[in-house]
Amino acid sequence: MSAHRVSAATGVIRAAMEQGHTAAEELAAALEVAQLLQDPDTAARTAALQEQVLRRHAAAEVTGQLVLGLGRDITAFKARIAELESAPTVIYRAEHPEIGLVLGTYATQDAACKHCEAMLGRRDSEHLLITWVPDDGDPLPPVELCVGDDVVRTGYLVTPLEIDASYDEEADE
């Protein structure tokens, strides 16, 4: 005899009687609802299954929240991608236009400047002070490589070039 099972059955019967149930069938039904008429193995398996169902339900709820969050993130990312795709892109051309030399085009101004500095270093290594001077009259100003304390022009320029994201038939040609 299990004192725990007897105590549990007593509690269920007492609660049923307090609710006005006195017939043997009603008390037995209360015991069945409380799963006290099952053998202990069946009751343990039932409780384990109920626990699994609760855990899976909680996991599904968390998964649902994650999916909703990911959906919001994807929507925001798509909007940002569309914004970036429609924006013009700027690349930078490293050049020495006075002698017709184009060194290359780069995604960053820093990379284009480094190429010009490397070319200057091959030709004129005694100048230690390097300065990049912008042309202030342009919204996307080119910068010119100058050297020395007197800011001597070298002729090397880094020119920003705006590239449209797509063809526009209405644009001036």
Disulfide bonds with the S-S distance in Angstrom:
none
